[in-house]
Amino acid sequence: MRFQIECISLKGSIVSKHLDRKVKFRLEAPPNYKDSKQTFPVLLMNDGQDFLKMNLEKSLTQAYASPTIVPFIYVGIECNEDRLQEYGTASSADFKGRGDKALKYSKFILEEMIPFLKSEFKVSKSPQEWVYCGLSLGGLSAFDIVYNHPQYFGKVGVFSGSFWWRKKAYKKNDKEDRSRIVLDMVKHGKFSPHLKFWFQCGTEDETADRNNNGIIDAIDDTLDLMKELTEKGYSYPGDITYVEIEGGKHDLPTWGNVFPEFITWAFSK
């Protein structure tokens, strides 16, 4: 009997000294992984525990079967009950103290997870072939790590990113609203010409509109970050891609449905 392998899948864990815990992960590889003498680009993803609810197995097997997609390895990194502390911005926690372990999480990714993958699997040694993505707060985390450590990555994808993350509470009529941490992060960071950014928002991500401009905060925050990136020197369209889903919600089905579009952006031949 002949059969066809659609993908290779495994689940495992590594012990992180930085996080002082065991970190679970899921790895998916293309069907030719075992016999290939080549290395593969990598897609890292925060919130890897949502793999099944986002129907990512279908998205990945379709991508692996597509002649227009470069075969890649997917690694979904699972969070635990410390998600609100481990995700965030490494430079500082937010004004409520959330994200106080984000620096440790960043070190886990850069000093433990990436070296582990490079030592155990056929992954590319070229940083430009590494892509990092995340959902909501996990998207903020992915952006923070990629933007501040461009020597490890080439692209970042953010689904409904929590770019409202701020140093102090929002004050009414604060037009500049520079308390949002990512804005000054970009302003004071270095320009890395090879970086590419993919942002997604849904028109029903939320209903809040703190500045009463008729645009929900999730979209406002993302567009403001994109503006900051263009002022830094990144082009839009070009270096920056923005996908707005009409009727899209802040939920796993919305992100799962748009994931194939993200894969096409990240790994098209």
CYANA upper distance limits for C-alpha pairs under 8 A (distance plus 0.5 A):
  5 ILE  CA     31 PRO  CA      6.10
  6 GLU  CA     30 PRO  CA      7.68
  6 GLU  CA     31 PRO  CA      6.10
  6 GLU  CA     61 THR  CA      6.34
  6 GLU  CA     64 TYR  CA      8.03
  6 GLU  CA     65 ALA  CA      8.14
  7 CYS  CA     28 GLU  CA      7.20
  7 CYS  CA     29 ALA  CA      6.28
  7 CYS  CA     30 PRO  CA      5.39
  7 CYS  CA     31 PRO  CA      5.11
  7 CYS  CA     61 THR  CA      6.67
  7 CYS  CA     64 TYR  CA      8.01
  8 ILE  CA     28 GLU  CA      6.11
  8 ILE  CA     29 ALA  CA      5.46
  8 ILE  CA     30 PRO  CA      6.65
  8 ILE  CA     31 PRO  CA      6.43
  8 ILE  CA     33 TYR  CA      8.21
  9 SER  CA     26 ARG  CA      7.93
  9 SER  CA     27 LEU  CA      6.30
  9 SER  CA     28 GLU  CA      5.06
  9 SER  CA     29 ALA  CA      6.92
 10 LEU  CA     26 ARG  CA      6.41
 10 LEU  CA     27 LEU  CA      5.88
 10 LEU  CA     28 GLU  CA      7.13
 11 LYS  CA     24 LYS  CA      7.96
 11 LYS  CA     25 PHE  CA      6.37
 11 LYS  CA     26 ARG  CA      4.94
 11 LYS  CA     27 LEU  CA      6.75
 12 GLY  CA     24 LYS  CA      6.26
 12 GLY  CA     25 PHE  CA      6.03
 12 GLY  CA     26 ARG  CA      6.94
 13 SER  CA     22 LYS  CA      6.80
 13 SER  CA     23 VAL  CA      5.74
 13 SER  CA     24 LYS  CA      4.59
 13 SER  CA     25 PHE  CA      6.19
 14 ILE  CA     22 LYS  CA      6.11
 14 ILE  CA     23 VAL  CA      5.90
 14 ILE  CA     24 LYS  CA      7.16
 15 VAL  CA     20 ASP  CA      7.88
 15 VAL  CA     21 ARG  CA      6.33
 15 VAL  CA     22 LYS  CA      4.79
 15 VAL  CA     23 VAL  CA      6.59
 16 SER  CA     20 ASP  CA      6.04
 16 SER  CA     21 ARG  CA      6.10
 16 SER  CA     22 LYS  CA      6.54
 16 SER  CA     23 VAL  CA      7.26
 16 SER  CA    108 PHE  CA      7.07
 16 SER  CA    112 GLU  CA      7.50
 17 LYS  CA     21 ARG  CA      7.65
 17 LYS  CA    108 PHE  CA      8.32
 18 HIS  CA    104 LYS  CA      5.98
 18 HIS  CA    105 TYR  CA      7.65
 18 HIS  CA    107 LYS  CA      7.30
 18 HIS  CA    108 PHE  CA      6.27
 19 LEU  CA    104 LYS  CA      6.65
 19 LEU  CA    105 TYR  CA      7.10
 19 LEU  CA    108 PHE  CA      7.45
 23 VAL  CA     77 ILE  CA      7.86
 23 VAL  CA     78 GLU  CA      7.20
 23 VAL  CA     79 CYS  CA      7.91
 24 LYS  CA     77 ILE  CA      6.82
 24 LYS  CA     78 GLU  CA      5.96
 24 LYS  CA     79 CYS  CA      8.30
 25 PHE  CA     48 GLY  CA      7.37
 25 PHE  CA     75 VAL  CA      7.18
 25 PHE  CA     76 GLY  CA      5.95
 25 PHE  CA     77 ILE  CA      5.02
 25 PHE  CA     78 GLU  CA      6.14
 26 ARG  CA     48 GLY  CA      7.58
 26 ARG  CA     74 TYR  CA      8.44
 26 ARG  CA     75 VAL  CA      6.13
 26 ARG  CA     76 GLY  CA      5.60
 26 ARG  CA     77 ILE  CA      7.22
 27 LEU  CA     73 ILE  CA      7.58
 27 LEU  CA     74 TYR  CA      6.08
 27 LEU  CA     75 VAL  CA      5.03
 27 LEU  CA     76 GLY  CA      6.99
 28 GLU  CA     60 LEU  CA      8.50
 28 GLU  CA     73 ILE  CA      6.33
 28 GLU  CA     74 TYR  CA      5.56
 28 GLU  CA     75 VAL  CA      7.08
 29 ALA  CA     33 TYR  CA      6.72
 29 ALA  CA     72 PHE  CA      7.24
 29 ALA  CA     73 ILE  CA      5.26
 29 ALA  CA     74 TYR  CA      7.02
 30 PRO  CA     61 THR  CA      8.29
 30 PRO  CA     64 TYR  CA      6.25
 30 PRO  CA     71 PRO  CA      6.74
 30 PRO  CA     72 PHE  CA      7.27
 30 PRO  CA     73 ILE  CA      7.43
 31 PRO  CA     64 TYR  CA      8.14
 32 ASN  CA     36 SER  CA      6.35
 33 TYR  CA    122 LYS  CA      8.46
 38 GLN  CA    122 LYS  CA      7.75
 39 THR  CA    122 LYS  CA      5.26
 39 THR  CA    123 VAL  CA      5.38
 39 THR  CA    124 SER  CA      5.53
 40 PHE  CA     71 PRO  CA      7.14
 40 PHE  CA     72 PHE  CA      5.60
 40 PHE  CA     73 ILE  CA      6.75
 40 PHE  CA    122 LYS  CA      6.72
 40 PHE  CA    123 VAL  CA      5.27
 40 PHE  CA    124 SER  CA      5.65
 41 PRO  CA     71 PRO  CA      7.79
 41 PRO  CA     72 PHE  CA      5.25
 41 PRO  CA     73 ILE  CA      6.71
 41 PRO  CA    123 VAL  CA      6.60
 41 PRO  CA    124 SER  CA      5.79
 41 PRO  CA    129 GLU  CA      5.33
 41 PRO  CA    130 TRP  CA      6.32
 41 PRO  CA    131 VAL  CA      8.45
 42 VAL  CA     72 PHE  CA      6.04
 42 VAL  CA     73 ILE  CA      5.31
 42 VAL  CA     74 TYR  CA      6.45
 42 VAL  CA     75 VAL  CA      7.91
 42 VAL  CA    123 VAL  CA      7.07
 42 VAL  CA    124 SER  CA      7.65
 42 VAL  CA    129 GLU  CA      6.97
 42 VAL  CA    130 TRP  CA      5.38
 42 VAL  CA    131 VAL  CA      6.58
 43 LEU  CA     72 PHE  CA      7.60
 43 LEU  CA     73 ILE  CA      6.61
 43 LEU  CA     74 TYR  CA      5.26
 43 LEU  CA     75 VAL  CA      6.60
 43 LEU  CA    130 TRP  CA      6.65
 43 LEU  CA    131 VAL  CA      5.29
 43 LEU  CA    132 TYR  CA      6.21
 43 LEU  CA    133 CYS  CA      7.94
 44 LEU  CA     74 TYR  CA      6.67
 44 LEU  CA     75 VAL  CA      5.42
 44 LEU  CA     76 GLY  CA      6.52
 44 LEU  CA     77 ILE  CA      7.86
 44 LEU  CA    130 TRP  CA      8.14
 44 LEU  CA    131 VAL  CA      6.67
 44 LEU  CA    132 TYR  CA      5.16
 44 LEU  CA    133 CYS  CA      6.77
 45 MET  CA     74 TYR  CA      8.22
 45 MET  CA     75 VAL  CA      6.72
 45 MET  CA     76 GLY  CA      5.26
 45 MET  CA     77 ILE  CA      6.51
 45 MET  CA    132 TYR  CA      6.29
 45 MET  CA    133 CYS  CA      5.35
 45 MET  CA    134 GLY  CA      5.98
 45 MET  CA    142 ALA  CA      8.47
 46 ASN  CA     76 GLY  CA      6.71
 46 ASN  CA     77 ILE  CA      5.79
 46 ASN  CA     78 GLU  CA      7.14
 46 ASN  CA     79 CYS  CA      7.96
 46 ASN  CA    133 CYS  CA      7.00
 46 ASN  CA    134 GLY  CA      5.33
 46 ASN  CA    135 LEU  CA      7.56
 46 ASN  CA    138 GLY  CA      5.93
 46 ASN  CA    139 GLY  CA      7.88
 46 ASN  CA    142 ALA  CA      7.70
 47 ASP  CA     76 GLY  CA      7.37
 47 ASP  CA     77 ILE  CA      6.58
 47 ASP  CA     78 GLU  CA      5.69
 47 ASP  CA     79 CYS  CA      6.35
 47 ASP  CA    134 GLY  CA      7.22
 47 ASP  CA    135 LEU  CA      7.42
 47 ASP  CA    138 GLY  CA      6.90
 48 GLY  CA     75 VAL  CA      8.19
 48 GLY  CA     76 GLY  CA      4.41
 48 GLY  CA     77 ILE  CA      5.09
 48 GLY  CA     78 GLU  CA      5.02
 48 GLY  CA     79 CYS  CA      7.84
 49 GLN  CA     76 GLY  CA      7.74
 49 GLN  CA     77 ILE  CA      7.69
 49 GLN  CA     78 GLU  CA      5.37
 49 GLN  CA     79 CYS  CA      7.53
 50 ASP  CA     54 MET  CA      6.60
 50 ASP  CA    252 LEU  CA      8.12
 51 PHE  CA     55 ASN  CA      6.88
 51 PHE  CA     56 LEU  CA      6.03
 51 PHE  CA     57 GLU  CA      7.93
 51 PHE  CA     76 GLY  CA      7.90
 52 LEU  CA     56 LEU  CA      6.79
 52 LEU  CA     57 GLU  CA      7.70
 53 LYS  CA    252 LEU  CA      7.11
 53 LYS  CA    253 PRO  CA      7.92
 53 LYS  CA    256 GLY  CA      8.39
 54 MET  CA    252 LEU  CA      6.04
 54 MET  CA    253 PRO  CA      6.41
 54 MET  CA    255 TRP  CA      7.45
 54 MET  CA    256 GLY  CA      4.79
 54 MET  CA    257 ASN  CA      8.12
 55 ASN  CA     59 SER  CA      7.36
 55 ASN  CA    256 GLY  CA      6.76
 56 LEU  CA     60 LEU  CA      6.45
 56 LEU  CA    256 GLY  CA      7.27
 56 LEU  CA    259 PHE  CA      8.31
 57 GLU  CA     61 THR  CA      6.57
 58 LYS  CA     62 GLN  CA      6.60
 59 SER  CA     63 ALA  CA      6.70
 59 SER  CA    259 PHE  CA      7.64
 59 SER  CA    260 PRO  CA      6.27
 60 LEU  CA     64 TYR  CA      6.60
 60 LEU  CA    260 PRO  CA      8.48
 61 THR  CA     65 ALA  CA      6.73
 62 GLN  CA     66 SER  CA      6.75
 63 ALA  CA     69 ILE  CA      6.67
 63 ALA  CA     71 PRO  CA      8.24
 63 ALA  CA    260 PRO  CA      8.08
 63 ALA  CA    263 ILE  CA      8.01
 64 TYR  CA     69 ILE  CA      7.54
 64 TYR  CA     70 VAL  CA      8.42
 64 TYR  CA     71 PRO  CA      6.39
 64 TYR  CA     72 PHE  CA      8.42
 68 THR  CA    268 SER  CA      6.37
 68 THR  CA    269 LYS  CA      6.04
 69 ILE  CA    264 THR  CA      7.20
 69 ILE  CA    267 PHE  CA      6.05
 69 ILE  CA    268 SER  CA      5.12
 69 ILE  CA    269 LYS  CA      6.03
 70 VAL  CA    267 PHE  CA      5.89
 70 VAL  CA    268 SER  CA      6.50
 70 VAL  CA    269 LYS  CA      6.08
 71 PRO  CA    267 PHE  CA      8.23
 72 PHE  CA    267 PHE  CA      8.21
 73 ILE  CA    123 VAL  CA      7.95
 79 CYS  CA     83 ARG  CA      6.22
 82 ASP  CA     86 GLU  CA      6.46
 83 ARG  CA     87 TYR  CA      6.29
 84 LEU  CA     88 GLY  CA      8.06
 84 LEU  CA     98 ARG  CA      6.57
 84 LEU  CA     99 GLY  CA      6.44
 84 LEU  CA    137 LEU  CA      8.36
 85 GLN  CA     98 ARG  CA      5.76
 85 GLN  CA     99 GLY  CA      4.36
 85 GLN  CA    100 ASP  CA      5.84
 85 GLN  CA    101 LYS  CA      5.68
 85 GLN  CA    102 ALA  CA      6.99
 86 GLU  CA     99 GLY  CA      5.98
 86 GLU  CA    100 ASP  CA      7.32
 86 GLU  CA    101 LYS  CA      5.00
 86 GLU  CA    102 ALA  CA      4.96
 86 GLU  CA    103 LEU  CA      8.29
 86 GLU  CA    104 LYS  CA      7.82
 86 GLU  CA    105 TYR  CA      6.13
 87 TYR  CA     99 GLY  CA      6.05
 87 TYR  CA    101 LYS  CA      7.79
 87 TYR  CA    102 ALA  CA      5.72
 87 TYR  CA    105 TYR  CA      7.69
 87 TYR  CA    137 LEU  CA      6.78
 87 TYR  CA    138 GLY  CA      6.47
 87 TYR  CA    140 LEU  CA      7.98
 87 TYR  CA    141 SER  CA      5.73
 88 GLY  CA     93 ALA  CA      7.55
 88 GLY  CA     94 ASP  CA      8.41
 88 GLY  CA     98 ARG  CA      7.99
 88 GLY  CA     99 GLY  CA      5.25
 88 GLY  CA    100 ASP  CA      8.43
 88 GLY  CA    102 ALA  CA      5.94
 88 GLY  CA    137 LEU  CA      7.03
 88 GLY  CA    138 GLY  CA      8.02
 88 GLY  CA    140 LEU  CA      6.55
 88 GLY  CA    141 SER  CA      5.47
 88 GLY  CA    144 ASP  CA      8.11
 88 GLY  CA    165 TRP  CA      8.21
 89 THR  CA     93 ALA  CA      7.07
 89 THR  CA     99 GLY  CA      7.14
 89 THR  CA    102 ALA  CA      6.24
 89 THR  CA    103 LEU  CA      7.72
 89 THR  CA    140 LEU  CA      7.81
 89 THR  CA    141 SER  CA      6.68
 89 THR  CA    144 ASP  CA      6.31
 89 THR  CA    181 ILE  CA      8.30
 90 ALA  CA     99 GLY  CA      8.25
 90 ALA  CA    100 ASP  CA      8.42
 90 ALA  CA    101 LYS  CA      8.17
 90 ALA  CA    102 ALA  CA      5.22
 90 ALA  CA    103 LEU  CA      4.54
 90 ALA  CA    104 LYS  CA      8.24
 90 ALA  CA    106 SER  CA      7.27
 90 ALA  CA    144 ASP  CA      7.74
 90 ALA  CA    145 ILE  CA      8.37
 91 SER  CA    103 LEU  CA      7.48
 92 SER  CA     99 GLY  CA      7.97
 92 SER  CA    100 ASP  CA      7.41
 92 SER  CA    102 ALA  CA      8.48
 93 ALA  CA     97 GLY  CA      5.70
 93 ALA  CA     98 ARG  CA      5.91
 93 ALA  CA     99 GLY  CA      5.21
 93 ALA  CA    100 ASP  CA      5.32
 93 ALA  CA    102 ALA  CA      8.12
 93 ALA  CA    167 LYS  CA      8.16
 94 ASP  CA     98 ARG  CA      5.89
 94 ASP  CA     99 GLY  CA      7.02
 94 ASP  CA    100 ASP  CA      8.48
 94 ASP  CA    165 TRP  CA      6.71
 94 ASP  CA    166 ARG  CA      5.89
 94 ASP  CA    167 LYS  CA      5.64
 94 ASP  CA    168 LYS  CA      7.82
 95 PHE  CA    166 ARG  CA      6.83
 95 PHE  CA    167 LYS  CA      5.26
 95 PHE  CA    168 LYS  CA      5.41
 95 PHE  CA    169 ALA  CA      7.30
101 LYS  CA    105 TYR  CA      6.78
102 ALA  CA    106 SER  CA      6.59
102 ALA  CA    141 SER  CA      8.15
103 LEU  CA    107 LYS  CA      6.78
104 LYS  CA    108 PHE  CA      6.65
105 TYR  CA    109 ILE  CA      6.84
106 SER  CA    110 LEU  CA      6.76
106 SER  CA    145 ILE  CA      6.71
107 LYS  CA    111 GLU  CA      5.91
107 LYS  CA    112 GLU  CA      7.79
108 PHE  CA    112 GLU  CA      5.53
108 PHE  CA    113 MET  CA      6.64
109 ILE  CA    113 MET  CA      5.28
109 ILE  CA    114 ILE  CA      6.53
110 LEU  CA    114 ILE  CA      6.17
110 LEU  CA    115 PRO  CA      7.94
110 LEU  CA    152 TYR  CA      8.37
111 GLU  CA    115 PRO  CA      6.90
112 GLU  CA    116 PHE  CA      6.48
113 MET  CA    117 LEU  CA      6.74
114 ILE  CA    118 LYS  CA      6.68
115 PRO  CA    119 SER  CA      6.61
116 PHE  CA    120 GLU  CA      6.65
117 LEU  CA    121 PHE  CA      6.06
117 LEU  CA    123 VAL  CA      7.52
118 LYS  CA    122 LYS  CA      7.56
118 LYS  CA    123 VAL  CA      6.34
118 LYS  CA    124 SER  CA      8.16
118 LYS  CA    125 LYS  CA      7.86
124 SER  CA    129 GLU  CA      7.06
124 SER  CA    130 TRP  CA      8.12
125 LYS  CA    129 GLU  CA      8.47
126 SER  CA    130 TRP  CA      7.84
127 PRO  CA    151 GLN  CA      6.85
127 PRO  CA    152 TYR  CA      5.25
127 PRO  CA    153 PHE  CA      5.20
127 PRO  CA    154 GLY  CA      6.51
128 GLN  CA    152 TYR  CA      7.98
128 GLN  CA    153 PHE  CA      5.84
128 GLN  CA    154 GLY  CA      4.33
128 GLN  CA    155 LYS  CA      7.74
128 GLN  CA    194 HIS  CA      8.06
129 GLU  CA    153 PHE  CA      7.44
129 GLU  CA    154 GLY  CA      6.52
130 TRP  CA    152 TYR  CA      7.68
130 TRP  CA    153 PHE  CA      5.40
130 TRP  CA    154 GLY  CA      6.22
130 TRP  CA    155 LYS  CA      7.36
131 VAL  CA    153 PHE  CA      6.49
131 VAL  CA    154 GLY  CA      6.55
131 VAL  CA    155 LYS  CA      5.28
131 VAL  CA    156 VAL  CA      6.08
131 VAL  CA    157 GLY  CA      8.15
131 VAL  CA    266 ALA  CA      7.78
132 TYR  CA    142 ALA  CA      6.50
132 TYR  CA    143 PHE  CA      8.47
132 TYR  CA    146 VAL  CA      7.78
132 TYR  CA    153 PHE  CA      7.91
132 TYR  CA    155 LYS  CA      7.06
132 TYR  CA    156 VAL  CA      5.37
132 TYR  CA    157 GLY  CA      6.84
133 CYS  CA    138 GLY  CA      8.32
133 CYS  CA    139 GLY  CA      6.60
133 CYS  CA    142 ALA  CA      6.14
133 CYS  CA    143 PHE  CA      8.19
133 CYS  CA    156 VAL  CA      6.01
133 CYS  CA    157 GLY  CA      4.92
133 CYS  CA    158 VAL  CA      6.14
133 CYS  CA    159 PHE  CA      8.31
134 GLY  CA    138 GLY  CA      5.03
134 GLY  CA    139 GLY  CA      4.18
134 GLY  CA    140 LEU  CA      7.78
134 GLY  CA    141 SER  CA      7.79
134 GLY  CA    142 ALA  CA      6.28
134 GLY  CA    157 GLY  CA      7.17
134 GLY  CA    158 VAL  CA      5.93
134 GLY  CA    159 PHE  CA      6.79
134 GLY  CA    161 GLY  CA      8.42
135 LEU  CA    139 GLY  CA      5.00
135 LEU  CA    140 LEU  CA      8.33
135 LEU  CA    158 VAL  CA      6.71
135 LEU  CA    159 PHE  CA      5.32
135 LEU  CA    160 SER  CA      6.83
135 LEU  CA    161 GLY  CA      6.91
135 LEU  CA    255 TRP  CA      8.35
136 SER  CA    140 LEU  CA      7.09
136 SER  CA    158 VAL  CA      7.90
136 SER  CA    159 PHE  CA      6.50
136 SER  CA    160 SER  CA      5.46
136 SER  CA    161 GLY  CA      4.73
136 SER  CA    162 SER  CA      5.62
136 SER  CA    250 HIS  CA      8.45
137 LEU  CA    141 SER  CA      6.85
137 LEU  CA    161 GLY  CA      6.60
137 LEU  CA    162 SER  CA      5.52
138 GLY  CA    142 ALA  CA      6.72
138 GLY  CA    161 GLY  CA      8.05
139 GLY  CA    143 PHE  CA      6.64
139 GLY  CA    157 GLY  CA      7.79
139 GLY  CA    158 VAL  CA      5.15
139 GLY  CA    159 PHE  CA      6.63
139 GLY  CA    160 SER  CA      7.79
139 GLY  CA    161 GLY  CA      5.49
139 GLY  CA    162 SER  CA      7.47
140 LEU  CA    144 ASP  CA      6.58
140 LEU  CA    158 VAL  CA      7.70
140 LEU  CA    161 GLY  CA      5.91
140 LEU  CA    162 SER  CA      6.06
140 LEU  CA    163 PHE  CA      6.83
141 SER  CA    145 ILE  CA      6.72
142 ALA  CA    146 VAL  CA      6.63
142 ALA  CA    156 VAL  CA      7.44
142 ALA  CA    157 GLY  CA      8.26
142 ALA  CA    158 VAL  CA      7.93
143 PHE  CA    147 TYR  CA      6.33
143 PHE  CA    156 VAL  CA      6.82
143 PHE  CA    157 GLY  CA      8.10
143 PHE  CA    158 VAL  CA      7.61
144 ASP  CA    148 ASN  CA      6.58
144 ASP  CA    182 VAL  CA      8.25
145 ILE  CA    149 HIS  CA      6.36
146 VAL  CA    150 PRO  CA      5.91
146 VAL  CA    152 TYR  CA      7.89
146 VAL  CA    153 PHE  CA      6.67
146 VAL  CA    155 LYS  CA      8.16
146 VAL  CA    156 VAL  CA      7.16
147 TYR  CA    186 VAL  CA      8.33
148 ASN  CA    189 GLY  CA      7.73
149 HIS  CA    153 PHE  CA      7.90
150 PRO  CA    154 GLY  CA      7.42
150 PRO  CA    192 SER  CA      7.29
150 PRO  CA    195 LEU  CA      7.57
153 PHE  CA    195 LEU  CA      8.07
154 GLY  CA    194 HIS  CA      6.86
154 GLY  CA    195 LEU  CA      5.59
154 GLY  CA    196 LYS  CA      6.96
155 LYS  CA    195 LEU  CA      6.08
155 LYS  CA    196 LYS  CA      5.19
155 LYS  CA    197 PHE  CA      6.37
155 LYS  CA    198 TRP  CA      8.36
155 LYS  CA    266 ALA  CA      7.80
156 VAL  CA    195 LEU  CA      8.45
156 VAL  CA    196 LYS  CA      7.05
156 VAL  CA    197 PHE  CA      5.72
156 VAL  CA    198 TRP  CA      6.76
157 GLY  CA    197 PHE  CA      6.60
157 GLY  CA    198 TRP  CA      5.09
157 GLY  CA    199 PHE  CA      6.47
157 GLY  CA    262 PHE  CA      7.94
158 VAL  CA    198 TRP  CA      6.72
158 VAL  CA    199 PHE  CA      5.48
158 VAL  CA    200 GLN  CA      6.78
159 PHE  CA    199 PHE  CA      6.69
159 PHE  CA    200 GLN  CA      5.40
159 PHE  CA    201 CYS  CA      7.00
159 PHE  CA    255 TRP  CA      7.10
160 SER  CA    199 PHE  CA      7.97
160 SER  CA    200 GLN  CA      6.21
160 SER  CA    201 CYS  CA      5.37
160 SER  CA    202 GLY  CA      7.69
160 SER  CA    205 ASP  CA      7.72
160 SER  CA    218 ALA  CA      7.35
160 SER  CA    250 HIS  CA      7.22
161 GLY  CA    199 PHE  CA      8.33
161 GLY  CA    200 GLN  CA      8.40
161 GLY  CA    201 CYS  CA      8.35
161 GLY  CA    218 ALA  CA      7.95
161 GLY  CA    222 THR  CA      7.79
162 SER  CA    218 ALA  CA      7.90
163 PHE  CA    180 ARG  CA      7.55
163 PHE  CA    181 ILE  CA      8.34
163 PHE  CA    182 VAL  CA      7.17
163 PHE  CA    218 ALA  CA      8.01
163 PHE  CA    221 ASP  CA      6.15
163 PHE  CA    222 THR  CA      7.03
163 PHE  CA    225 LEU  CA      8.25
164 TRP  CA    180 ARG  CA      6.29
164 TRP  CA    181 ILE  CA      8.45
164 TRP  CA    217 ASP  CA      8.27
164 TRP  CA    218 ALA  CA      8.06
164 TRP  CA    221 ASP  CA      6.63
165 TRP  CA    180 ARG  CA      6.09
165 TRP  CA    181 ILE  CA      6.58
165 TRP  CA    182 VAL  CA      8.11
166 ARG  CA    179 SER  CA      5.61
166 ARG  CA    180 ARG  CA      4.63
166 ARG  CA    181 ILE  CA      5.61
167 LYS  CA    179 SER  CA      5.75
167 LYS  CA    180 ARG  CA      6.99
167 LYS  CA    181 ILE  CA      6.80
168 LYS  CA    179 SER  CA      6.49
169 ALA  CA    179 SER  CA      8.39
170 TYR  CA    174 ASP  CA      7.93
170 TYR  CA    177 ASP  CA      7.86
170 TYR  CA    179 SER  CA      8.10
172 LYS  CA    210 ARG  CA      8.09
172 LYS  CA    211 ASN  CA      7.70
173 ASN  CA    211 ASN  CA      7.30
175 LYS  CA    211 ASN  CA      8.33
178 ARG  CA    183 LEU  CA      7.20
178 ARG  CA    184 ASP  CA      7.70
180 ARG  CA    184 ASP  CA      8.06
181 ILE  CA    185 MET  CA      6.73
182 VAL  CA    186 VAL  CA      6.66
182 VAL  CA    225 LEU  CA      7.63
183 LEU  CA    187 LYS  CA      6.69
183 LEU  CA    224 ASP  CA      8.38
183 LEU  CA    225 LEU  CA      6.59
183 LEU  CA    228 GLU  CA      6.92
184 ASP  CA    188 HIS  CA      6.34
184 ASP  CA    189 GLY  CA      8.48
185 MET  CA    189 GLY  CA      6.25
186 VAL  CA    190 LYS  CA      8.14
186 VAL  CA    228 GLU  CA      7.20
186 VAL  CA    229 LEU  CA      7.12
186 VAL  CA    232 LYS  CA      7.82
187 LYS  CA    228 GLU  CA      7.33
187 LYS  CA    229 LEU  CA      8.45
187 LYS  CA    232 LYS  CA      7.23
191 PHE  CA    232 LYS  CA      7.05
191 PHE  CA    233 GLY  CA      7.52
193 PRO  CA    234 TYR  CA      7.91
195 LEU  CA    239 ASP  CA      7.57
196 LYS  CA    239 ASP  CA      5.29
196 LYS  CA    240 ILE  CA      6.52
197 PHE  CA    239 ASP  CA      6.69
197 PHE  CA    240 ILE  CA      5.25
197 PHE  CA    241 THR  CA      6.64
198 TRP  CA    240 ILE  CA      6.48
198 TRP  CA    241 THR  CA      5.22
198 TRP  CA    242 TYR  CA      6.46
198 TRP  CA    243 VAL  CA      8.27
198 TRP  CA    262 PHE  CA      8.13
199 PHE  CA    222 THR  CA      7.94
199 PHE  CA    240 ILE  CA      8.29
199 PHE  CA    241 THR  CA      6.70
199 PHE  CA    242 TYR  CA      5.36
199 PHE  CA    243 VAL  CA      6.68
200 GLN  CA    242 TYR  CA      6.37
200 GLN  CA    243 VAL  CA      5.16
200 GLN  CA    244 GLU  CA      6.22
200 GLN  CA    245 ILE  CA      7.98
201 CYS  CA    205 ASP  CA      7.34
201 CYS  CA    218 ALA  CA      7.50
201 CYS  CA    219 ILE  CA      6.64
201 CYS  CA    222 THR  CA      8.35
201 CYS  CA    243 VAL  CA      6.98
201 CYS  CA    244 GLU  CA      5.44
201 CYS  CA    245 ILE  CA      6.74
201 CYS  CA    248 GLY  CA      7.79
202 GLY  CA    219 ILE  CA      8.20
202 GLY  CA    244 GLU  CA      6.03
202 GLY  CA    245 ILE  CA      5.08
202 GLY  CA    246 GLU  CA      6.56
202 GLY  CA    247 GLY  CA      6.68
202 GLY  CA    248 GLY  CA      4.41
202 GLY  CA    249 LYS  CA      5.91
202 GLY  CA    250 HIS  CA      7.54
203 THR  CA    216 ILE  CA      8.10
203 THR  CA    219 ILE  CA      8.09
203 THR  CA    244 GLU  CA      7.48
203 THR  CA    245 ILE  CA      6.73
203 THR  CA    246 GLU  CA      5.83
203 THR  CA    247 GLY  CA      5.85
203 THR  CA    248 GLY  CA      6.10
203 THR  CA    249 LYS  CA      7.50
204 GLU  CA    246 GLU  CA      8.13
204 GLU  CA    247 GLY  CA      5.94
204 GLU  CA    248 GLY  CA      5.89
204 GLU  CA    249 LYS  CA      5.24
204 GLU  CA    250 HIS  CA      7.62
205 ASP  CA    216 ILE  CA      8.42
205 ASP  CA    218 ALA  CA      7.07
205 ASP  CA    248 GLY  CA      6.93
205 ASP  CA    249 LYS  CA      4.90
205 ASP  CA    250 HIS  CA      4.92
206 GLU  CA    216 ILE  CA      7.13
206 GLU  CA    217 ASP  CA      8.06
206 GLU  CA    218 ALA  CA      7.49
206 GLU  CA    249 LYS  CA      7.84
206 GLU  CA    250 HIS  CA      7.51
207 THR  CA    216 ILE  CA      6.44
207 THR  CA    217 ASP  CA      8.36
208 ALA  CA    216 ILE  CA      6.11
208 ALA  CA    217 ASP  CA      6.44
209 ASP  CA    213 ASN  CA      7.53
209 ASP  CA    214 GLY  CA      7.33
209 ASP  CA    215 ILE  CA      6.77
209 ASP  CA    216 ILE  CA      5.26
209 ASP  CA    217 ASP  CA      5.74
210 ARG  CA    217 ASP  CA      7.25
215 ILE  CA    219 ILE  CA      7.24
215 ILE  CA    220 ASP  CA      6.75
216 ILE  CA    220 ASP  CA      6.73
217 ASP  CA    221 ASP  CA      6.32
218 ALA  CA    222 THR  CA      6.86
219 ILE  CA    223 LEU  CA      6.57
220 ASP  CA    224 ASP  CA      6.53
221 ASP  CA    225 LEU  CA      6.73
222 THR  CA    226 MET  CA      6.71
223 LEU  CA    227 LYS  CA      6.66
224 ASP  CA    228 GLU  CA      6.80
225 LEU  CA    229 LEU  CA      6.74
226 MET  CA    230 THR  CA      6.75
226 MET  CA    240 ILE  CA      7.97
227 LYS  CA    231 GLU  CA      6.77
228 GLU  CA    232 LYS  CA      6.79
229 LEU  CA    233 GLY  CA      7.02
229 LEU  CA    234 TYR  CA      6.13
230 THR  CA    234 TYR  CA      5.12
230 THR  CA    235 SER  CA      6.19
230 THR  CA    236 TYR  CA      7.28
234 TYR  CA    238 GLY  CA      8.39
234 TYR  CA    239 ASP  CA      6.21
234 TYR  CA    240 ILE  CA      7.52
235 SER  CA    239 ASP  CA      5.51
235 SER  CA    240 ILE  CA      6.67
236 TYR  CA    240 ILE  CA      5.52
236 TYR  CA    241 THR  CA      7.39
237 PRO  CA    241 THR  CA      6.53
244 GLU  CA    248 GLY  CA      8.42
248 GLY  CA    254 THR  CA      6.21
249 LYS  CA    254 THR  CA      6.48
250 HIS  CA    254 THR  CA      7.61
250 HIS  CA    255 TRP  CA      8.47
251 ASP  CA    255 TRP  CA      7.05
252 LEU  CA    256 GLY  CA      6.31
253 PRO  CA    257 ASN  CA      6.53
254 THR  CA    258 VAL  CA      6.99
255 TRP  CA    259 PHE  CA      6.53
256 GLY  CA    260 PRO  CA      8.40
258 VAL  CA    262 PHE  CA      7.09
259 PHE  CA    263 ILE  CA      6.75
260 PRO  CA    264 THR  CA      6.72
261 GLU  CA    265 TRP  CA      6.85
262 PHE  CA    266 ALA  CA      6.65
263 ILE  CA    267 PHE  CA      6.36
263 ILE  CA    268 SER  CA      8.18
264 THR  CA    268 SER  CA      5.67
